[in-house]
Amino acid sequence: MSYNCPKDNRVFMKLLEESGDMITIDQEVDWDMEMGAITRKVCEEQAPSPYFKKIKDYPGFESLGAPMATYRRLAIAMGMDADSSIPDIAAEYVKRTKEEPIDPVTIDKKDAPCKDNILLGDDANLFHLPGPMVHGGDGGRYLATWHFVVTKDPDTQDINWGMYRMMVFDEKTMVGPVLPFSDMGKMFHGKYAPKNEPMPFAAVLSADPMSSLASCAPSPIPEDKFTGQLMGEPVELVQCETCDLMVPATAEIIIEGEVIPGIQIEEAPFGEYTGYRTSPRDPRTVYRIKAITYRNNPIMMISNMGMPVDEGQLLRSFSLGLEMHKLLESQGIPITGVYMLPESTHHLVVVGVKRCYTGVATQIGNLIYGSKLSPWFHLTIVVDEDTDIYSKDAVIHALSTKCHPIKDIHKYENQPGTPLNPFASPAERKTSTGSKALFDCTFPLDWPTSDLPIRVSFDNVYPQEIQDKVNANWEKFGYK
Ligand SMILES: Cc1cc2nc3c(=O)[nH]c(=O)nc-3n(C[C@H](O)[C@H](O)[C@H](O)COP(=O)(O)O)c2cc1C
């Protein structure tokens, strides 16, 4: 069953324009920081996406900044009403991802827009594309900021799509970090590199929104099938020119090549999703390119990572939180909901639970910190049904009033952790390890009911008839 998600980036942009969530910029903008600066300000102000029609030095190329940095844009991408609430969008994601995965379909090269232009051999030059200098202080031009890298597991033949940033080094070379615990990291560092074999890759720059969401989510299944699940219909793929990998046919730009074992090139610094510039310039993974294909008048998307909220923070928080939701539910934990805050740069998650047995909060911590999801976050707040998990005010109140600073804070040391955490020590960064904490904001079950503090709120300490009377007269009193 199709959920009416836009299957083409350009259809998505039309919808954004119609709903007032995109602004067209006709003035020429510079790829050297200006496009990045506009996009950064848009993220910080949660403003409509900027559609750049004219890029200096690159006639014929266009760009879209911050394509999915708000819940409104996410709702539109999911085929929902732009005004849908966060809990409704979350419930829809959970529902769809519990349906059967949907295999992709292959379409003919002649019907694939991403094959409008094909550059091979010497013509395949990375400076042909308007890679932006995204932030002041970046170590180079980052061509791939809203994209994904397609690779294939040599043993299982499973496909992986993942977002791993890429800086342009020269006409034929890109370089970027591939973290050891990522799916591509396990494939390349664990399988190809030990045999000294190059790994074929295809970088998909600016795909349809559900493929992009799938590629940055902690997907439990190969992302090509996961995209189908999110769309309720198969994603259409087409074969690459120089290898047997498959890429979304409507994507704007494809770069094909090989990830090279045995050598590394210096990359970074870069403005990162934590809102800081953390990674030093260090040797990182090398991509040698063989071909570039692109649509006529390609529209390259750029994401500008930094202070919240950008689309990486929003979509990773959304999908990490909801994959946690599914994990806890599958283990029979009596949760009422899970919400990871995008403003926390996907580091802080709030779990709502029914207070029904002792130890449920630490059980939640053990499960989520023991899962594949754990390297990317380190703070968990467990609240009971009295607290609205989507209300920052309510969560701060619960944390400040229900969490005993000695008994209710649980620590987890020597866990896998992202080296990008600004607070991580140099040693922790080197080994990608980190520590985590869980804040239990539920009152202990062994307290006698008479000892339980009573929440003093309008809905809790007045008889229903008084509440009804006040509510009925509220507007008459002059309140809105
Ligand atoms: C914009 C963006 C850039 C990212 N860059 C990197 C990166 O350079 N290296 C990395 O290992 N992960 C990066 N990530 C995180 C991965 O995309 C993320 O872990 C994704 O789920 C891939 O998951 P998998 O490796 O488990 O398949 C980035 C995420 C986003 C949204």
PDBQT file of the ligand as one rigid body, heavy atoms in Angstrom, charges set to zero:
ROOT
HETATM    1  C1  LIG A 501      24.647  14.285   7.658  1.00  0.00    +0.000 C 
HETATM    2  C2  LIG A 501      25.262  13.066   8.310  1.00  0.00    +0.000 A 
HETATM    3  C3  LIG A 501      26.625  12.835   8.219  1.00  0.00    +0.000 A 
HETATM    4  C4  LIG A 501      27.190  11.703   8.797  1.00  0.00    +0.000 A 
HETATM    5  N1  LIG A 501      28.513  11.463   8.657  1.00  0.00    +0.000 NA
HETATM    6  C5  LIG A 501      29.069  10.329   9.145  1.00  0.00    +0.000 A 
HETATM    7  C6  LIG A 501      30.445  10.053   8.925  1.00  0.00    +0.000 A 
HETATM    8  O1  LIG A 501      31.154  10.843   8.312  1.00  0.00    +0.000 OA
HETATM    9  N2  LIG A 501      30.944   8.878   9.402  1.00  0.00    +0.000 N 
HETATM   10  C7  LIG A 501      30.148   7.965  10.086  1.00  0.00    +0.000 A 
HETATM   11  O2  LIG A 501      30.643   6.901  10.463  1.00  0.00    +0.000 OA
HETATM   12  N3  LIG A 501      28.840   8.215  10.319  1.00  0.00    +0.000 NA
HETATM   13  C8  LIG A 501      28.285   9.371   9.871  1.00  0.00    +0.000 A 
HETATM   14  N4  LIG A 501      26.961   9.646  10.082  1.00  0.00    +0.000 N 
HETATM   15  C9  LIG A 501      26.138   8.679  10.822  1.00  0.00    +0.000 C 
HETATM   16  C10 LIG A 501      25.681   7.549   9.916  1.00  0.00    +0.000 C 
HETATM   17  O3  LIG A 501      25.096   8.021   8.750  1.00  0.00    +0.000 OA
HETATM   18  C11 LIG A 501      24.659   6.707  10.627  1.00  0.00    +0.000 C 
HETATM   19  O4  LIG A 501      25.283   5.925  11.589  1.00  0.00    +0.000 OA
HETATM   20  C12 LIG A 501      23.819   5.873   9.693  1.00  0.00    +0.000 C 
HETATM   21  O5  LIG A 501      22.783   5.315  10.422  1.00  0.00    +0.000 OA
HETATM   22  C13 LIG A 501      24.544   4.756   9.072  1.00  0.00    +0.000 C 
HETATM   23  O6  LIG A 501      24.243   3.664   9.861  1.00  0.00    +0.000 OA
HETATM   24  P1  LIG A 501      24.960   2.313   9.714  1.00  0.00    +0.000 P 
HETATM   25  O7  LIG A 501      26.374   2.594   9.502  1.00  0.00    +0.000 OA
HETATM   26  O8  LIG A 501      24.685   1.651  11.025  1.00  0.00    +0.000 OA
HETATM   27  O9  LIG A 501      24.339   1.662   8.518  1.00  0.00    +0.000 OA
HETATM   28  C14 LIG A 501      26.372  10.798   9.521  1.00  0.00    +0.000 A 
HETATM   29  C15 LIG A 501      25.004  11.041   9.631  1.00  0.00    +0.000 A 
HETATM   30  C16 LIG A 501      24.450  12.162   9.038  1.00  0.00    +0.000 A 
HETATM   31  C17 LIG A 501      22.971  12.403   9.189  1.00  0.00    +0.000 C 
ENDROOT
TORSDOF 0
